[in-house]
Amino acid sequence: MGFPGSGEILAILVVALVVFGPNRLPEIARQLGSAMRTLRDMQSTVKRELSDALDLHGLKADAYAAAPNYAEHGFDEPPPPPVPAPTFQHIEPPTGSFD
């Protein structure tokens, strides 16, 4: 479901004009614009407060989350990388007789 097309917007405007009348339509549009502006301001305030709350000791939240905390798992440094499993080579059986 996407944004309404130009025909749908025109139909909504015609219905609004019939329901509210030409005198009241500009007032409703101003109120709607004011409500949208207030909503946008509230949204930016919430974003800013969340960003400030996640910004720990001057670190960005995504950088802090990406750095593992080894001390909480009892390590002073990262554990060594895992050792790869040994690979076995195929050995041909002997072809001669044992007599």
N, C-alpha and C positions, 0 to 999 in steps of 0.2 A: 504494500500500500504506500503510494508515494504522495507527493504534494498535489493539491488540486490543480487542474488545468485552467486555462483562461475561460473556458465555457462554464466550468463549475463555479469559479469565482464570480463571474457575471451573474449566474443564477442566484448565488448567495446574496449579492448586492441588491438584486431586484427584490428578493424576498424581504431583506432587511428594510428596503425603502418602503415596501407596502406595509410591513408590520409596524415600523416605528414612525414613518412619515418623514417628509423632507426637513421639517424644522428640528426634529430631535436627532437625526442621523449624525450631524457634525459633533454634537455633544457626546454621543455614544462613542464615536471614533476617537475623540480626545481622551475619554475615560479609558478606553481600550489601550491607547498608546501609553498613557500614564501607568496603567497596570503592567504593561510589558516592560517599561523602563524600570519600575520598581522590582519586578521579578528578575531582570537582568542584573540589577545592582545587588540583590540578595544572593544571586548565584555567584557573582564575582567575590562577594564577601566570604561566602562559605569556602570557595576555592582557595582564597588567600589564607583563611584561618587553618584549613587543612594542610596547606603547604607549610605554614609556619609551625604547626604542631609536628609535622613529620621531619622538619629540618632540625636534626639532633646535633648539637655542638658544632654547628657550621657545616655539617655534611649534608649533601643532598640526600633525599630519602632513597632514591634508587641506587645510589652508590653505597649507602649504608646497608641496604638489604642485600646487595651483591657481594659484600665482603663477609665471609663466614667468620663466626666467632668461635675459634678453636678452644679458648679457655673454658667455655661453658661445657665442653665435652671432655675436659681433663687433659687437653693437649697444649703444649707451649708453642708448637709450630704445626703446620699441616702434616698429615700422615703421608708416608711415602706412596708413590703411585703403585697400583697393583702389579704384581709380577705376572707376565703373560704365561699362559698354560704351555707346558712343553709340547713340542710337536714331534711326532714319531715318524721316522722315515720307513718306507716300505723295504723290507729285507727279503730278497729272493731266496727261496729254499734251494738247498744244494741239488745239483743235477746228477752228480756221479753216484755210483753205487758204493755201499759200505762194506762189501765182501772182502 
